[in-house]
Amino acid sequence: MTEGNYTVLLYSDDPAVRDRMRLAIGTRPAKDLTVRFVESSTYAETIRTVDDQDIDLVVLDGEAAPAGGLGIARQLKDDLPDAPPTCVVIARAADRWLAAYARVDATLVHPLDPVLTGRTVAELLRGRAAVTG
């Protein structure tokens, strides 16, 4: 990561969901932040990407199958002492308790609100910069 430039990993087994995530976040979620996206569609690809690349934020589809975003988030938090922040997109606000159990840093609800999504992503990226900066 260079100042203000971040890499965001989008995970979903559904390309249309990844497209909606990308559009809701945008390449400039805030005036001072620029985002580049990498994508994964499987559990193995997601773990490999986090291991092999400098990922600043992971946005996971909580409704993906067979590996859901909540399970992947929990594994990242359990296995990596310096895991990137995670945001899980869930179908029901009532599932936030599951997200808390999975130790995710933020949740968003389908359908994604671009204003709330951009604000959430910006906060997570700024928090990551403060920790790693």
N, CA, C and O atoms as a GROMACS GRO file, in nm:
protein
  532
    1MET      N    1   0.084  -0.118   0.000
    1MET     CA    2   0.000   0.000   0.000
    1MET      C    3   0.089   0.124   0.000
    1MET      O    4   0.180   0.135   0.082
    2THR      N    5   0.064   0.216  -0.090
    2THR     CA    6   0.124   0.348  -0.083
    2THR      C    7   0.017   0.442  -0.030
    2THR      O    8  -0.102   0.412  -0.038
    3GLU      N    9   0.058   0.554   0.023
    3GLU     CA   10  -0.036   0.644   0.088
    3GLU      C   11  -0.158   0.673   0.002
    3GLU      O   12  -0.146   0.724  -0.109
    4GLY      N   13  -0.274   0.639   0.055
    4GLY     CA   14  -0.400   0.666  -0.014
    4GLY      C   15  -0.438   0.566  -0.120
    4GLY      O   16  -0.547   0.573  -0.175
    5ASN      N   17  -0.348   0.470  -0.150
    5ASN     CA   18  -0.376   0.366  -0.250
    5ASN      C   19  -0.387   0.231  -0.181
    5ASN      O   20  -0.296   0.190  -0.110
    6TYR      N   21  -0.499   0.164  -0.202
    6TYR     CA   22  -0.527   0.041  -0.130
    6TYR      C   23  -0.572  -0.070  -0.224
    6TYR      O   24  -0.623  -0.045  -0.333
    7THR      N   25  -0.551  -0.194  -0.179
    7THR     CA   26  -0.596  -0.311  -0.252
    7THR      C   27  -0.707  -0.378  -0.173
    7THR      O   28  -0.690  -0.412  -0.056
    8VAL      N   29  -0.820  -0.396  -0.239
    8VAL     CA   30  -0.937  -0.457  -0.177
    8VAL      C   31  -0.967  -0.589  -0.249
    8VAL      O   32  -0.979  -0.593  -0.372
    9LEU      N   33  -0.978  -0.696  -0.171
    9LEU     CA   34  -1.014  -0.826  -0.224
    9LEU      C   35  -1.165  -0.844  -0.214
    9LEU      O   36  -1.222  -0.829  -0.106
   10LEU      N   37  -1.229  -0.874  -0.325
   10LEU     CA   38  -1.372  -0.903  -0.330
   10LEU      C   39  -1.390  -1.052  -0.346
   10LEU      O   40  -1.338  -1.112  -0.440
   11TYR      N   41  -1.465  -1.114  -0.254
   11TYR     CA   42  -1.492  -1.258  -0.263
   11TYR      C   43  -1.641  -1.284  -0.277
   11TYR      O   44  -1.722  -1.235  -0.198
   12SER      N   45  -1.676  -1.360  -0.378
   12SER     CA   46  -1.809  -1.418  -0.394
   12SER      C   47  -1.798  -1.525  -0.502
   12SER      O   48  -1.718  -1.513  -0.595
   13ASP      N   49  -1.880  -1.628  -0.488
   13ASP     CA   50  -1.885  -1.729  -0.593
   13ASP      C   51  -1.964  -1.677  -0.714
   13ASP      O   52  -1.960  -1.738  -0.821
   14ASP      N   53  -2.036  -1.567  -0.696
   14ASP     CA   54  -2.122  -1.510  -0.800
   14ASP      C   55  -2.058  -1.383  -0.858
   14ASP      O   56  -2.045  -1.284  -0.787
   15PRO      N   57  -2.019  -1.384  -0.986
   15PRO     CA   58  -1.958  -1.265  -1.046
   15PRO      C   59  -2.047  -1.142  -1.039
   15PRO      O   60  -1.996  -1.030  -1.028
   16ALA      N   61  -2.178  -1.160  -1.045
   16ALA     CA   62  -2.269  -1.045  -1.038
   16ALA      C   63  -2.262  -0.978  -0.900
   16ALA      O   64  -2.273  -0.856  -0.890
   17VAL      N   65  -2.246  -1.057  -0.797
   17VAL     CA   66  -2.232  -1.000  -0.662
   17VAL      C   67  -2.100  -0.925  -0.650
   17VAL      O   68  -2.096  -0.816  -0.592
   18ARG      N   69  -1.993  -0.980  -0.705
   18ARG     CA   70  -1.864  -0.909  -0.704
   18ARG      C   71  -1.877  -0.777  -0.780
   18ARG      O   72  -1.823  -0.676  -0.737
   19ASP      N   73  -1.948  -0.778  -0.891
   19ASP     CA   74  -1.970  -0.654  -0.968
   19ASP      C   75  -2.045  -0.550  -0.883
   19ASP      O   76  -2.009  -0.433  -0.882
   20ARG      N   77  -2.149  -0.594  -0.812
   20ARG     CA   78  -2.226  -0.501  -0.728
   20ARG      C   79  -2.140  -0.446  -0.615
   20ARG      O   80  -2.152  -0.328  -0.580
   21MET      N   81  -2.054  -0.529  -0.558
   21MET     CA   82  -1.963  -0.482  -0.453
   21MET      C   83  -1.869  -0.375  -0.509
   21MET      O   84  -1.852  -0.268  -0.451
   22ARG      N   85  -1.810  -0.406  -0.623
   22ARG     CA   86  -1.714  -0.315  -0.685
   22ARG      C   87  -1.781  -0.181  -0.716
   22ARG      O   88  -1.725  -0.074  -0.690
   23LEU      N   89  -1.901  -0.186  -0.772
   23LEU     CA   90  -1.972  -0.062  -0.806
   23LEU      C   91  -2.010   0.017  -0.682
   23LEU      O   92  -2.001   0.140  -0.683
   24ALA      N   93  -2.051  -0.051  -0.576
   24ALA     CA   94  -2.090   0.019  -0.453
   24ALA      C   95  -1.969   0.084  -0.384
   24ALA      O   96  -1.982   0.192  -0.326
   25ILE      N   97  -1.854   0.019  -0.392
   25ILE     CA   98  -1.733   0.075  -0.330
   25ILE      C   99  -1.675   0.185  -0.418
   25ILE      O  100  -1.642   0.293  -0.370
   26GLY      N  101  -1.664   0.157  -0.547
   26GLY     CA  102  -1.603   0.252  -0.640
   26GLY      C  103  -1.452   0.257  -0.624
   26GLY      O  104  -1.399   0.209  -0.524
   27THR      N  105  -1.385   0.314  -0.720
   27THR     CA  106  -1.239   0.323  -0.713
   27THR      C  107  -1.193   0.436  -0.623
   27THR      O  108  -1.074   0.445  -0.589
   28ARG      N  109  -1.287   0.524  -0.583
   28ARG     CA  110  -1.256   0.634  -0.490
   28ARG      C  111  -1.365   0.641  -0.384
   28ARG      O  112  -1.456   0.723  -0.393
   29PRO      N  113  -1.356   0.553  -0.282
   29PRO     CA  114  -1.460   0.555  -0.179
   29PRO      C  115  -1.460   0.682  -0.095
   29PRO      O  116  -1.557   0.712  -0.026
   30ALA      N  117  -1.351   0.757  -0.102
   30ALA     CA  118  -1.340   0.888  -0.038
   30ALA      C  119  -1.240   0.969  -0.119
   30ALA      O  120  -1.161   0.914  -0.196
   31LYS      N  121  -1.243   1.100  -0.102
   31LYS     CA  122  -1.157   1.187  -0.182
   31LYS      C  123  -1.009   1.153  -0.170
   31LYS      O  124  -0.933   1.168  -0.266
   32ASP      N  125  -0.969   1.107  -0.052
   32ASP     CA  126  -0.827   1.081  -0.028
   32ASP      C  127  -0.786   0.935  -0.047
   32ASP      O  128  -0.672   0.898  -0.018
   33LEU      N  129  -0.878   0.851  -0.095
   33LEU     CA  130  -0.850   0.708  -0.107
   33LEU      C  131  -0.874   0.658  -0.249
   33LEU      O  132  -0.975   0.690  -0.312
   34THR      N  133  -0.779   0.580  -0.298
   34THR     CA  134  -0.794   0.514  -0.427
   34THR      C  135  -0.784   0.364  -0.404
   34THR      O  136  -0.699   0.316  -0.329
   35VAL      N  137  -0.874   0.291  -0.469
   35VAL     CA  138  -0.881   0.147  -0.449
   35VAL      C  139  -0.856   0.075  -0.580
   35VAL      O  140  -0.904   0.115  -0.687
   36ARG      N  141  -0.782  -0.033  -0.570
   36ARG     CA  142  -0.769  -0.129  -0.680
   36ARG      C  143  -0.826  -0.259  -0.628
   36ARG      O  144  -0.807  -0.295  -0.512
   37PHE      N  145  -0.896  -0.330  -0.716
   37PHE     CA  146  -0.964  -0.452  -0.675
   37PHE      C  147  -0.893  -0.576  -0.727
   37PHE      O  148  -0.840  -0.578  -0.838
   38VAL      N  149  -0.892  -0.679  -0.645
   38VAL     CA  150  -0.860  -0.814  -0.688
   38VAL      C  151  -0.980  -0.899  -0.648
   38VAL      O  152  -1.051  -0.867  -0.552
   39GLU      N  153  -1.003  -1.006  -0.720
   39GLU     CA  154  -1.122  -1.087  -0.697
   39GLU      C  155  -1.087  -1.232  -0.675
   39GLU      O  156  -0.986  -1.283  -0.722
   40SER      N  157  -1.176  -1.298  -0.601
   40SER     CA  158  -1.166  -1.443  -0.585
   40SER      C  159  -1.307  -1.500  -0.584
   40SER      O  160  -1.403  -1.434  -0.544
   41SER      N  161  -1.316  -1.624  -0.629
   41SER     CA  162  -1.448  -1.688  -0.636
   41SER      C  163  -1.456  -1.818  -0.557
   41SER      O  164  -1.561  -1.882  -0.552
   42THR      N  165  -1.344  -1.858  -0.496
   42THR     CA  166  -1.342  -1.980  -0.416
   42THR      C  167  -1.271  -1.955  -0.284
   42THR      O  168  -1.196  -1.858  -0.269
   43TYR      N  169  -1.295  -2.043  -0.191
   43TYR     CA  170  -1.227  -2.038  -0.061
   43TYR      C  171  -1.076  -2.042  -0.080
   43TYR      O  172  -1.004  -1.956  -0.028
   44ALA      N  173  -1.028  -2.141  -0.154
   44ALA     CA  174  -0.883  -2.160  -0.173
   44ALA      C  175  -0.819  -2.038  -0.238
   44ALA      O  176  -0.711  -1.995  -0.197
   45GLU      N  177  -0.884  -1.984  -0.337
   45GLU     CA  178  -0.832  -1.866  -0.406
   45GLU      C  179  -0.826  -1.745  -0.311
   45GLU      O  180  -0.732  -1.666  -0.317
   46THR      N  181  -0.924  -1.732  -0.225
   46THR     CA  182  -0.927  -1.622  -0.129
   46THR      C  183  -0.811  -1.631  -0.031
   46THR      O  184  -0.739  -1.533  -0.010
   47ILE      N  185  -0.792  -1.748   0.027
   47ILE     CA  186  -0.682  -1.768   0.123
   47ILE      C  187  -0.548  -1.746   0.055
   47ILE      O  188  -0.460  -1.681   0.111
   48ARG      N  189  -0.532  -1.801  -0.065
   48ARG     CA  190  -0.406  -1.785  -0.139
   48ARG      C  191  -0.378  -1.637  -0.169
   48ARG      O  192  -0.265  -1.591  -0.156
   49THR      N  193  -0.481  -1.563  -0.208
   49THR     CA  194  -0.464  -1.421  -0.241
   49THR      C  195  -0.423  -1.342  -0.117
   49THR      O  196  -0.334  -1.257  -0.125
   50VAL      N  197  -0.486  -1.369  -0.004
   50VAL     CA  198  -0.449  -1.299   0.120
   50VAL      C  199  -0.306  -1.334   0.160
   50VAL      O  200  -0.233  -1.248   0.208
   51ASP      N  201  -0.266  -1.460   0.141
   51ASP     CA  202  -0.130  -1.502   0.174
   51ASP      C  203  -0.026  -1.442   0.081
   51ASP      O  204   0.083  -1.406   0.125
   52ASP      N  205  -0.058  -1.431  -0.048
   52ASP     CA  206   0.040  -1.394  -0.149
   52ASP      C  207   0.047  -1.246  -0.182
   52ASP      O  208   0.148  -1.200  -0.236
   53GLN      N  209  -0.057  -1.171  -0.152
   53GLN     CA  210  -0.060  -1.031  -0.191
   53GLN      C  211  -0.078  -0.941  -0.068
   53GLN      O  212  -0.118  -0.987   0.039
   54ASP      N  213  -0.047  -0.815  -0.086
   54ASP     CA  214  -0.065  -0.716   0.020
   54ASP      C  215  -0.209  -0.664   0.011
   54ASP      O  216  -0.236  -0.567  -0.060
   55ILE      N  217  -0.299  -0.728   0.083
   55ILE     CA  218  -0.441  -0.694   0.080
   55ILE      C  219  -0.471  -0.603   0.198
   55ILE      O  220  -0.438  -0.635   0.312
   56ASP      N  221  -0.535  -0.491   0.171
   56ASP     CA  222  -0.566  -0.394   0.276
   56ASP      C  223  -0.705  -0.413   0.335
   56ASP      O  224  -0.730  -0.370   0.448
   57LEU      N  225  -0.795  -0.476   0.260
   57LEU     CA  226  -0.932  -0.499   0.306
   57LEU      C  227  -0.989  -0.617   0.229
   57LEU      O  228  -0.967  -0.630   0.109
   58VAL      N  229  -1.062  -0.703   0.300
   58VAL     CA  230  -1.130  -0.816   0.237
   58VAL      C  231  -1.280  -0.792   0.252
   58VAL      O  232  -1.331  -0.776   0.363
   59VAL      N  233  -1.350  -0.791   0.139
   59VAL     CA  234  -1.496  -0.778   0.138
   59VAL      C  235  -1.552  -0.911   0.092
   59VAL      O  236  -1.527  -0.956  -0.020
   60LEU      N  237  -1.628  -0.975   0.182
   60LEU     CA  238  -1.673  -1.112   0.161
   60LEU      C  239  -1.824  -1.119   0.149
   60LEU      O  240  -1.897  -1.049   0.218
   61ASP      N  241  -1.870  -1.205   0.059
   61ASP     CA  242  -2.012  -1.229   0.042
   61ASP      C  243  -2.056  -1.334   0.145
   61ASP      O  244  -2.016  -1.450   0.137
   62GLY      N  245  -2.138  -1.291   0.240
   62GLY     CA  246  -2.185  -1.383   0.342
   62GLY      C  247  -2.278  -1.490   0.290
   62GLY      O  248  -2.304  -1.589   0.358
   63GLU      N  249  -2.330  -1.471   0.169
   63GLU     CA  250  -2.424  -1.567   0.110
   63GLU      C  251  -2.358  -1.660   0.008
   63GLU      O  252  -2.426  -1.740  -0.055
   64ALA      N  253  -2.226  -1.650  -0.008
   64ALA     CA  254  -2.155  -1.733  -0.106
   64ALA      C  255  -2.162  -1.880  -0.065
   64ALA      O  256  -2.178  -1.913   0.052
   65ALA      N  257  -2.151  -1.966  -0.165
   65ALA     CA  258  -2.153  -2.110  -0.140
   65ALA      C  259  -2.046  -2.177  -0.227
   65ALA      O  260  -2.020  -2.128  -0.338
   66PRO      N  261  -1.986  -2.282  -0.184
   66PRO     CA  262  -2.010  -2.352  -0.059
   66PRO      C  263  -1.943  -2.288   0.062
   66PRO      O  264  -1.981  -2.317   0.175
   67ALA      N  265  -1.844  -2.202   0.040
   67ALA     CA  266  -1.776  -2.136   0.152
   67ALA      C  267  -1.833  -1.995   0.169
   67ALA      O  268  -1.817  -1.910   0.082
   68GLY      N  269  -1.898  -1.973   0.280
   68GLY     CA  270  -1.956  -1.842   0.307
   68GLY      C  271  -1.853  -1.744   0.360
   68GLY      O  272  -1.750  -1.782   0.416
   69GLY      N  273  -1.882  -1.618   0.340
   69GLY     CA  274  -1.791  -1.512   0.384
   69GLY      C  275  -1.767  -1.509   0.533
   69GLY      O  276  -1.657  -1.474   0.577
   70LEU      N  277  -1.867  -1.545   0.613
   70LEU     CA  278  -1.849  -1.544   0.758
   70LEU      C  279  -1.746  -1.648   0.802
   70LEU      O  280  -1.663  -1.620   0.889
   71GLY      N  281  -1.751  -1.766   0.743
   71GLY     CA  282  -1.654  -1.869   0.775
   71GLY      C  283  -1.513  -1.832   0.733
   71GLY      O  284  -1.416  -1.857   0.805
   72ILE      N  285  -1.502  -1.771   0.616
   72ILE     CA  286  -1.370  -1.727   0.569
   72ILE      C  287  -1.316  -1.617   0.660
   72ILE      O  288  -1.198  -1.618   0.695
   73ALA      N  289  -1.401  -1.524   0.698
   73ALA     CA  290  -1.358  -1.416   0.788
   73ALA      C  291  -1.305  -1.472   0.919
   73ALA      O  292  -1.200  -1.431   0.967
   74ARG      N  293  -1.379  -1.565   0.975
   74ARG     CA  294  -1.338  -1.625   1.103
   74ARG      C  295  -1.203  -1.696   1.088
   74ARG      O  296  -1.117  -1.685   1.175
   75GLN      N  297  -1.186  -1.769   0.978
   75GLN     CA  298  -1.059  -1.839   0.959
   75GLN      C  299  -0.943  -1.742   0.943
   75GLN      O  300  -0.836  -1.763   1.000
   76LEU      N  301  -0.964  -1.634   0.867
   76LEU     CA  302  -0.857  -1.534   0.852
   76LEU      C  303  -0.817  -1.477   0.987
   76LEU      O  304  -0.698  -1.463   1.016
   77LYS      N  305  -0.916  -1.444   1.070
   77LYS     CA  306  -0.888  -1.386   1.202
   77LYS      C  307  -0.819  -1.487   1.294
   77LYS      O  308  -0.733  -1.450   1.373
   78ASP      N  309  -0.858  -1.616   1.283
   78ASP     CA  310  -0.796  -1.719   1.366
   78ASP      C  311  -0.654  -1.753   1.324
   78ASP      O  312  -0.568  -1.779   1.407
   79ASP      N  313  -0.630  -1.751   1.192
   79ASP     CA  314  -0.503  -1.801   1.140
   79ASP      C  315  -0.395  -1.696   1.121
   79ASP      O  316  -0.276  -1.728   1.123
   80LEU      N  317  -0.434  -1.570   1.102
   80LEU     CA  318  -0.336  -1.467   1.069
   80LEU      C  319  -0.330  -1.361   1.180
   80LEU      O  320  -0.429  -1.293   1.205
   81PRO      N  321  -0.216  -1.347   1.245
   81PRO     CA  322  -0.208  -1.246   1.351
   81PRO      C  323  -0.225  -1.103   1.299
   81PRO      O  324  -0.267  -1.014   1.373
   82ASP      N  325  -0.192  -1.082   1.173
   82ASP     CA  326  -0.206  -0.948   1.114
   82ASP      C  327  -0.307  -0.951   0.998
   82ASP      O  328  -0.284  -0.891   0.893
   83ALA      N  329  -0.417  -1.021   1.019
   83ALA     CA  330  -0.520  -1.033   0.914
   83ALA      C  331  -0.570  -0.896   0.873
   83ALA      O  332  -0.587  -0.808   0.958
   84PRO      N  333  -0.594  -0.878   0.744
   84PRO     CA  334  -0.652  -0.750   0.701
   84PRO      C  335  -0.793  -0.735   0.757
   84PRO      O  336  -0.857  -0.835   0.792
   85PRO      N  337  -0.843  -0.612   0.765
   85PRO     CA  338  -0.981  -0.594   0.808
   85PRO      C  339  -1.076  -0.669   0.713
   85PRO      O  340  -1.048  -0.683   0.594
   86THR      N  341  -1.187  -0.715   0.770
   86THR     CA  342  -1.286  -0.788   0.692
   86THR      C  343  -1.420  -0.720   0.703
   86THR      O  344  -1.460  -0.671   0.809
   87CYS      N  345  -1.490  -0.717   0.591
   87CYS     CA  346  -1.627  -0.666   0.585
   87CYS      C  347  -1.709  -0.773   0.515
   87CYS      O  348  -1.674  -0.818   0.406
   88VAL      N  349  -1.819  -0.814   0.578
   88VAL     CA  350  -1.902  -0.919   0.519
   88VAL      C  351  -2.036  -0.858   0.479
   88VAL      O  352  -2.100  -0.786   0.556
   89VAL      N  353  -2.076  -0.889   0.357
   89VAL     CA  354  -2.206  -0.844   0.306
   89VAL      C  355  -2.306  -0.956   0.335
   89VAL      O  356  -2.293  -1.068   0.285
   90ILE      N  357  -2.405  -0.924   0.417
   90ILE     CA  358  -2.502  -1.024   0.461
   90ILE      C  359  -2.640  -0.993   0.401
   90ILE      O  360  -2.665  -0.881   0.355
   91ALA      N  361  -2.726  -1.092   0.403
   91ALA     CA  362  -2.860  -1.075   0.345
   91ALA      C  363  -2.959  -1.015   0.445
   91ALA      O  364  -3.053  -0.946   0.406
   92ARG      N  365  -2.938  -1.042   0.574
   92ARG     CA  366  -3.031  -0.996   0.676
   92ARG      C  367  -2.956  -0.928   0.788
   92ARG      O  368  -2.856  -0.980   0.838
   93ALA      N  369  -3.003  -0.812   0.829
   93ALA     CA  370  -2.939  -0.740   0.940
   93ALA      C  371  -2.936  -0.826   1.066
   93ALA      O  372  -2.847  -0.811   1.150
   94ALA      N  373  -3.033  -0.916   1.080
   94ALA     CA  374  -3.038  -1.003   1.198
   94ALA      C  375  -2.916  -1.097   1.205
   94ALA      O  376  -2.889  -1.154   1.311
   95ASP      N  377  -2.844  -1.112   1.095
   95ASP     CA  378  -2.725  -1.199   1.095
   95ASP      C  379  -2.600  -1.130   1.150
   95ASP      O  380  -2.492  -1.189   1.149
   96ARG      N  381  -2.614  -1.010   1.198
   96ARG     CA  382  -2.497  -0.939   1.252
   96ARG      C  383  -2.437  -1.012   1.372
   96ARG      O  384  -2.317  -1.001   1.397
   97TRP      N  385  -2.518  -1.086   1.446
   97TRP     CA  386  -2.464  -1.161   1.560
   97TRP      C  387  -2.366  -1.268   1.511
   97TRP      O  388  -2.266  -1.295   1.576
   98LEU      N  389  -2.396  -1.329   1.396
   98LEU     CA  390  -2.303  -1.426   1.338
   98LEU      C  391  -2.174  -1.357   1.296
   98LEU      O  392  -2.065  -1.412   1.312
   99ALA      N  393  -2.187  -1.238   1.243
   99ALA     CA  394  -2.069  -1.162   1.202
   99ALA      C  395  -1.983  -1.128   1.323
   99ALA      O  396  -1.860  -1.132   1.316
  100ALA      N  397  -2.047  -1.095   1.435
  100ALA     CA  398  -1.971  -1.067   1.557
  100ALA      C  399  -1.895  -1.192   1.601
  100ALA      O  400  -1.779  -1.183   1.642
  101TYR      N  401  -1.959  -1.308   1.593
  101TYR     CA  402  -1.893  -1.433   1.628
  101TYR      C  403  -1.774  -1.460   1.535
  101TYR      O  404  -1.671  -1.511   1.579
  102ALA      N  405  -1.788  -1.424   1.408
  102ALA     CA  406  -1.681  -1.445   1.310
  102ALA      C  407  -1.572  -1.339   1.322
  102ALA      O  408  -1.471  -1.344   1.251
  103ARG      N  409  -1.591  -1.242   1.411
  103ARG     CA  410  -1.494  -1.136   1.438
  103ARG      C  411  -1.469  -1.046   1.317
  103ARG      O  412  -1.356  -1.000   1.295
  104VAL      N  413  -1.573  -1.023   1.238
  104VAL     CA  414  -1.558  -0.931   1.125
  104VAL      C  415  -1.551  -0.788   1.177
  104VAL      O  416  -1.600  -0.758   1.286
  105ASP      N  417  -1.489  -0.703   1.098
  105ASP     CA  418  -1.472  -0.563   1.138
  105ASP      C  419  -1.592  -0.477   1.103
  105ASP      O  420  -1.615  -0.374   1.167
  106ALA      N  421  -1.669  -0.518   1.003
  106ALA     CA  422  -1.788  -0.442   0.963
  106ALA      C  423  -1.880  -0.534   0.884
  106ALA      O  424  -1.837  -0.634   0.827
  107THR      N  425  -2.008  -0.496   0.882
  107THR     CA  426  -2.104  -0.566   0.798
  107THR      C  427  -2.179  -0.465   0.714
  107THR      O  428  -2.196  -0.349   0.752
  108LEU      N  429  -2.221  -0.510   0.600
  108LEU     CA  430  -2.310  -0.435   0.511
  108LEU      C  431  -2.422  -0.530   0.472
  108LEU      O  432  -2.405  -0.652   0.478
  109VAL      N  433  -2.535  -0.476   0.433
  109VAL     CA  434  -2.651  -0.558   0.402
  109VAL      C  435  -2.687  -0.542   0.255
  109VAL      O  436  -2.689  -0.431   0.202
  110HIS      N  437  -2.715  -0.657   0.189
  110HIS     CA  438  -2.768  -0.655   0.052
  110HIS      C  439  -2.906  -0.591   0.054
  110HIS      O  440  -2.979  -0.617   0.149
  111PRO      N  441  -2.947  -0.511  -0.041
  111PRO     CA  442  -2.866  -0.451  -0.147
  111PRO      C  443  -2.776  -0.341  -0.091
  111PRO      O  444  -2.814  -0.271   0.003
  112LEU      N  445  -2.660  -0.328  -0.148
  112LEU     CA  446  -2.561  -0.234  -0.098
  112LEU      C  447  -2.600  -0.089  -0.128
  112LEU      O  448  -2.637  -0.054  -0.240
  113ASP      N  449  -2.592  -0.007  -0.026
  113ASP     CA  450  -2.611   0.138  -0.038
  113ASP      C  451  -2.473   0.197  -0.068
  113ASP      O  452  -2.383   0.185   0.016
  114PRO      N  453  -2.451   0.261  -0.184
  114PRO     CA  454  -2.318   0.310  -0.219
  114PRO      C  455  -2.262   0.412  -0.119
  114PRO      O  456  -2.141   0.413  -0.095
  115VAL      N  457  -2.345   0.496  -0.061
  115VAL     CA  458  -2.294   0.595   0.035
  115VAL      C  459  -2.245   0.526   0.161
  115VAL      O  460  -2.133   0.552   0.206
  116LEU      N  461  -2.326   0.438   0.217
  116LEU     CA  462  -2.287   0.365   0.338
  116LEU      C  463  -2.169   0.273   0.309
  116LEU      O  464  -2.078   0.260   0.392
  117THR      N  465  -2.169   0.209   0.194
  117THR     CA  466  -2.059   0.120   0.158
  117THR      C  467  -1.928   0.197   0.147
  117THR      O  468  -1.827   0.154   0.202
  118GLY      N  469  -1.930   0.309   0.076
  118GLY     CA  470  -1.809   0.391   0.062
  118GLY      C  471  -1.757   0.439   0.196
  118GLY      O  472  -1.636   0.437   0.221
  119ARG      N  473  -1.848   0.484   0.283
  119ARG     CA  474  -1.808   0.533   0.415
  119ARG      C  475  -1.747   0.420   0.499
  119ARG      O  476  -1.645   0.440   0.565
  120THR      N  477  -1.809   0.303   0.496
  120THR     CA  478  -1.759   0.188   0.572
  120THR      C  479  -1.622   0.145   0.523
  120THR      O  480  -1.531   0.122   0.603
  121VAL      N  481  -1.606   0.134   0.392
  121VAL     CA  482  -1.477   0.096   0.335
  121VAL      C  483  -1.370   0.198   0.369
  121VAL      O  484  -1.258   0.161   0.405
  122ALA      N  485  -1.402   0.326   0.358
  122ALA     CA  486  -1.305   0.432   0.390
  122ALA      C  487  -1.261   0.423   0.536
  122ALA      O  488  -1.142   0.435   0.566
  123GLU      N  489  -1.354   0.401   0.627
  123GLU     CA  490  -1.319   0.389   0.769
  123GLU      C  491  -1.228   0.269   0.793
  123GLU      O  492  -1.130   0.280   0.867
  124LEU      N  493  -1.259   0.157   0.732
  124LEU     CA  494  -1.176   0.038   0.749
  124LEU      C  495  -1.036   0.058   0.692
  124LEU      O  496  -0.938   0.016   0.753
  125LEU      N  497  -1.026   0.120   0.575
  125LEU     CA  498  -0.895   0.143   0.514
  125LEU      C  499  -0.814   0.243   0.595
  125LEU      O  500  -0.693   0.225   0.613
  126ARG      N  501  -0.877   0.347   0.643
  126ARG     CA  502  -0.804   0.444   0.727
  126ARG      C  503  -0.757   0.379   0.858
  126ARG      O  504  -0.648   0.408   0.907
  127GLY      N  505  -0.840   0.291   0.913
  127GLY     CA  506  -0.801   0.220   1.033
  127GLY      C  507  -0.682   0.129   1.007
  127GLY      O  508  -0.591   0.120   1.089
  128ARG      N  509  -0.682   0.064   0.893
  128ARG     CA  510  -0.569  -0.023   0.855
  128ARG      C  511  -0.442   0.060   0.838
  128ARG      O  512  -0.334   0.019   0.881
  129ALA      N  513  -0.455   0.176   0.775
  129ALA     CA  514  -0.339   0.263   0.755
  129ALA      C  515  -0.282   0.309   0.889
  129ALA      O  516  -0.160   0.319   0.905
  130ALA      N  517  -0.369   0.337   0.986
  130ALA     CA  518  -0.322   0.381   1.116
  130ALA      C  519  -0.246   0.271   1.188
  130ALA      O  520  -0.150   0.299   1.260
  131VAL      N  521  -0.287   0.146   1.168
  131VAL     CA  522  -0.221   0.033   1.233
  131VAL      C  523  -0.088   0.001   1.165
  131VAL      O  524   0.012  -0.025   1.232
  132THR      N  525  -0.088   0.002   1.032
  132THR     CA  526   0.033  -0.039   0.958
  132THR      C  527   0.125   0.078   0.926
  132THR      O  528   0.242   0.058   0.893
  133GLY      N  529   0.072   0.200   0.934
  133GLY     CA  530   0.147   0.319   0.895
  133GLY      C  531   0.258   0.347   0.985
  133GLY      O  532   0.331   0.444   0.965
   0.00000   0.00000   0.00000
